[in-house]
């Protein structure tokens, strides 16, 4: 009979599902699919949402809309946010 507190570590064969890297990669892939296949109205709404919150809809988070000119005229290389 064991003495002392039980061992809190899981058995070696325990499966905890996909790794954090795999989950992140899948989320990024799904996001890319959404942004590249979303209708123009959805992309425009997302761009407006980002602009309303002080973010540039093309340059991304951390780039204030005022620092890169008029966001309505901005174009991305991929054309995702082109209006």
N, C-alpha and C positions, 0 to 999 in steps of 0.2 A: 504494500500500500504506500503510495507516495506521501511524502510529508512536505509541508510548506505550501505556498500559494500555487494555483494551477498555472501552467505555461500559457500565456496569452497569445503566443505566436500561432498563426494558422499552419495547418499541415503543408508540407512542401508541395503536394499535388493540388492544392487549392487553386481554382481558376477564378480570377477576378475580372474577367472580360477583357475587352480591348485596352491597350495601353493609352496613356494620355496623348501621346503623339498620334496614334491611330484615330482617336476621337477628334482631335484638332484637325487632322488632315481631312477627315470626312466632313466635318463642319465647314471648312474652307471650300471644299469641293461643292457642297450643296449650296453655299452662299454664292459661289461663282456661277453655278448653273441657274440659280434664281435671277441674279442680276443680268445675265446674258440672254435669258429667255423671257424675262418679264416684259409685259407690254409697255409702250412708251408712257402711258398715263401713270403706271406704277413707278417707273423710274423718275418721272417728273415729280411725283408726290414725295418720293424718298429724297430727291434733291432739294425740294422745298423744305422738308422736315430738317435736313442737315443745315440748310441756310438759316432757318428760323432759330436754330440752336447755336448759331455762331460758327458753324463748321463749313468748310468749302465742300461742295458736293462732288468735286472731282479730285482735288488734291488730298482730301481725306482729313481724318481727325488730327488735330494739332496744327492745322493750317487755317488760320482764321479767314473767313470769307473776304474780309477787307484787304488782306495782304496779297491776294492774287488777282485783283480786278473784279469785274462784274461776273459773278458765278453763272449768270444766265447765258453768257457768251463763251464760257469755258467749254473745252472739248477734251475728252480723254482719248488716249491713244487707241484703246479698244473700241471706242464709240459707245460704251455702256451708258454714259450719261448724256450723250448728244441729244439735243432737242431739235 
